[in-house]
Structures are given as C-alpha cells and as structure tokens.
Amino acid sequence: MREHHLLNPVRFKSRFPRNWASWDGPDLQGPLCYWQFDIKYVYVAGQRRNALLLSVLDVDSRLVLGATLRWSICNEQVRELFADILRRYSLSLPELVTVRSDNGSQFVAKMVREFLAEMKLTQEFTRPATPQQNGHIEAWHSIVERAICQRFELRDLPDGQTTVKEFVDFYNNERIHSGIGYKSPKQYLKEKGIDLYQANDETKLQCKLS
C-alpha cells in the first residue's frame, strides 16, 4: 500500500475535522464503553441481490448491541439503530462511550455526527486503508459470513432479518468467545455486574433520548 501511495494522507481530504483512531488501539475502560460499527453485504438468493447489514459491537464484551438488515442503509437508519441501542441499554451504559467506524458516507454524515454528539457519544474514525483498526467488528462480520451467508439461501428480506436476529441472540447469549475467557457476552457481562435485561423494564428507563 505504501508503494502505491494508498497510505499517503495527502490523498484523503476531510470535509470536517475528524477524531482519528489511535494506532495503539482502543483505550478500554471496561464493558460497554467502546463500540465499533460497520456495514456488510448479505446476499439474498431469493431476490438475487445484496442487502446491507449494519452492526454495532461492544469491543470489551463482544456483545452485538444492535444489528439491522435492509436493502439500503442511509443516515437515518444509522441514527435509528443507535437510538434503539440507547433506549435498550440506557441503564447499563457508562458515563463515557466512544464509537468507532470507518469513513463510510453514512457514518460521516452531518446528521449522524450531530446525533452521536447530542447523545454524548464520542465518535472517532479509522484511518484510510486501515480496516485492522476496526478489527472487532470485521471479525463479527466474518462470523456472519461463515454462519449465515455461506450456510443459508435467504428467500427474501424478512427471512434474512429473522435469521440475523436469531443468530445475534445465539451469539450474545450462548456462543462462547476465547477473547473473553470462553464465555458468552451475556455471561461475561453478568460476571461484571451488568444485567443485559434490566433495560427491558420500561418503568425504570431513564432514556438519553428524553
């Protein structure tokens, strides 16, 4: 990449000041404080076209905080997914949360940047041509590729959405991860004193969106 000047910062012109991700990786302070998000193509065989999967992952616990499969992902869908995550996990979130993505048009959009700032989420971006800086969400999407894309012929978008939802439930609650001591994200967080389901009690929510 250096030989072809793909890492030359002069080639990348930002329209606004960006908070670039550190080369040293995320400075983790505990569960649910550092998220990565990205988009992956998912082929829907019955329609002979690709859908887009937007996922948000907590780096420390490997928990998939949210995922949505649609024919297209625009700025509004990114905002909606984050709003849903903040509603569901508002009681469990730490005071400071950092979210990291690449420089996709949906993620650098003014609407998304302003919404994340309003929700007190610190947004940072991977440097151009460095997908390794978003390695955890890339790993999750590799798992999706093996577990869903290579095993199922999805009939239509609702079939894909159901399949993704069921796999996310399995991934979060049952599948063990070597990176967190061969535990599921649910078990890992429970041992840290975080109950994933306490936010389902709507009478207790103190939602950041209110």
C-alpha positions in Angstrom: 0.0 0.0 0.0 2.9 2.4 0.7 4.4 1.6 -2.8 1.1 2.7 -4.4 0.7 5.7 -2.1 -2.5 4.3 -0.6 -1.4 5.4 2.9 -0.5 8.9 1.8 -2.6 11.2 4.0 -2.5 13.9 1.2 -4.8 11.7 -0.9 -7.6 11.8 1.7 -9.2 15.2 2.1 -11.6 15.5 5.0 -14.5 17.9 4.8 -14.5 18.4 8.6 -12.0 17.9 11.5 -12.0 14.2 12.4 -11.1 12.4 15.6 -8.8 9.7 14.2 -8.5 6.4 15.9 -5.2 5.7 17.8 -2.7 3.4 16.2 -2.4 1.8 19.7 -5.9 0.6 19.7 -8.8 1.5 21.9 -8.1 2.6 25.5 -10.7 0.3 27.1 -12.1 1.4 30.5 -14.5 -1.5 30.9 -17.6 -3.1 29.4 -19.8 -1.1 27.0 -17.5 1.9 26.9 -16.0 1.3 23.4 -18.1 0.3 20.4 -17.3 -0.4 16.7 -19.8 -0.4 13.9 -19.7 -1.1 10.2 -21.8 -2.4 7.2 -21.6 -5.8 5.5 -23.2 -7.1 2.3 -25.5 -10.1 2.8 -26.6 -11.9 -0.3 -30.4 -12.7 -0.5 -30.6 -15.6 -3.0 -34.3 -15.5 -3.5 -34.2 -11.9 -4.7 -30.7 -12.2 -6.4 -29.5 -9.1 -4.7 -27.4 -7.9 -1.7 -28.9 -6.5 1.4 -26.8 -4.4 3.9 -26.2 -5.4 7.5 -25.4 -2.6 9.9 -23.9 -3.9 13.2 -22.7 -2.2 16.4 -20.4 -4.3 18.7 -19.0 -3.7 22.2 -15.3 -4.3 22.0 -14.7 -5.4 25.6 -17.6 -8.0 25.9 -18.0 -8.8 22.2 -21.7 -8.1 22.7 -23.7 -7.2 19.5 -25.5 -4.2 20.7 -27.6 -3.9 17.6 -27.9 -5.1 14.0 -30.3 -4.2 11.2 -30.6 -5.8 7.8 -32.1 -3.6 5.0 -31.9 -3.2 1.3 -30.1 0.1 1.8 -28.6 1.8 4.8 -28.7 5.6 4.9 -28.0 8.2 7.5 -31.5 7.8 9.1 -31.0 4.0 9.5 -27.7 4.6 11.4 -29.4 7.1 13.7 -32.4 4.8 14.3 -30.2 1.9 15.3 -28.2 3.9 17.7 -31.4 5.4 19.2 -32.7 1.9 19.7 -29.5 0.8 21.4 -29.5 3.8 23.7 -33.1 3.0 24.7 -32.5 -0.6 25.4 -29.2 -0.3 27.3 -29.6 3.1 28.9 -29.4 1.7 32.5 -26.2 -0.3 31.7 -24.1 2.3 29.8 -21.1 4.0 31.4 -20.8 7.8 31.6 -18.3 7.9 28.7 -18.8 5.9 25.5 -16.6 6.0 22.3 -17.9 4.7 19.0 -15.6 3.9 16.1 -16.2 3.4 12.4 -14.6 3.7 9.0 -15.2 6.7 6.8 -18.3 5.5 5.0 -20.7 8.2 3.8 -23.4 7.1 6.2 -21.0 7.4 9.2 -19.5 10.8 8.3 -22.9 12.3 7.5 -23.7 15.5 9.4 -27.0 14.1 10.8 -25.2 11.1 12.3 -22.3 13.1 13.7 -24.6 15.6 15.3 -26.9 12.9 16.7 -24.0 11.0 18.3 -22.6 14.2 19.8 -26.0 15.1 21.2 -26.2 11.7 22.8 -22.8 12.3 24.4 -21.1 9.6 22.4 -17.5 10.3 21.3 -17.1 9.5 17.6 -13.8 8.5 16.1 -12.8 7.2 12.6 -10.3 4.6 11.4 -7.6 6.0 9.2 -7.9 5.4 5.4 -7.0 1.9 4.2 -6.6 0.5 7.7 -9.5 -1.9 8.3 -7.5 -3.5 11.1 -8.3 -0.5 13.2 -11.9 -1.8 13.2 -10.9 -5.4 13.7 -13.5 -6.5 16.2 -16.5 -5.5 14.0 -14.7 -7.0 11.0 -14.3 -10.3 12.9 -18.0 -10.3 13.8 -18.9 -9.8 10.1 -16.6 -12.7 9.2 -18.5 -14.9 11.6 -21.8 -13.7 9.9 -20.3 -14.7 6.6 -19.5 -18.2 7.7 -22.5 -18.8 9.9 -25.2 -17.2 7.7 -24.1 -16.2 4.2 -22.3 -19.5 3.4 -24.9 -21.7 5.0 -28.3 -20.3 4.1 -30.0 -19.3 0.9 -32.2 -16.5 2.2 -35.6 -16.2 0.4 -36.3 -12.6 1.0 -35.5 -9.7 3.3 -37.8 -10.8 6.1 -36.2 -14.3 6.0 -32.8 -12.6 6.3 -33.9 -10.3 9.1 -35.3 -13.3 11.1 -32.1 -15.3 10.5 -29.9 -12.5 11.6 -32.0 -11.8 14.7 -31.9 -15.5 15.8 -28.1 -15.7 15.2 -27.5 -12.4 17.2 -29.5 -13.9 20.1 -27.4 -17.1 20.0 -24.2 -15.1 19.6 -24.9 -12.9 22.6 -26.4 -15.4 25.0 -24.8 -18.8 24.2 -21.8 -18.7 21.8 -18.5 -18.7 23.8 -15.6 -16.4 22.8 -11.9 -17.2 23.5 -11.2 -13.4 23.8 -13.4 -13.1 26.9 -12.3 -16.3 28.7 -14.5 -18.8 26.8 -17.7 -17.2 28.0 -20.7 -15.8 26.2 -21.1 -12.0 26.1 -24.1 -12.3 28.4 -22.2 -14.4 31.0 -19.1 -12.1 30.8 -21.2 -9.0 31.4 -23.2 -10.7 34.2 -19.9 -11.5 36.0 -19.1 -7.8 35.7 -22.3 -7.0 37.4 -24.2 -5.9 34.3 -27.7 -7.3 33.7 -28.5 -7.0 30.0 -32.2 -7.3 30.5 -32.8 -4.8 33.2 -33.4 -2.2 30.5 -36.3 -4.1 29.2 -38.3 -2.8 32.2 -39.7 0.3 30.7 -40.8 1.7 34.1 -37.1 2.0 35.0 -35.8 3.5 31.9 -34.0 6.9 32.1 -33.5 7.1 28.4 -31.0 9.5 27.0 -33.4 10.5 24.3 -35.9 12.0 26.7 
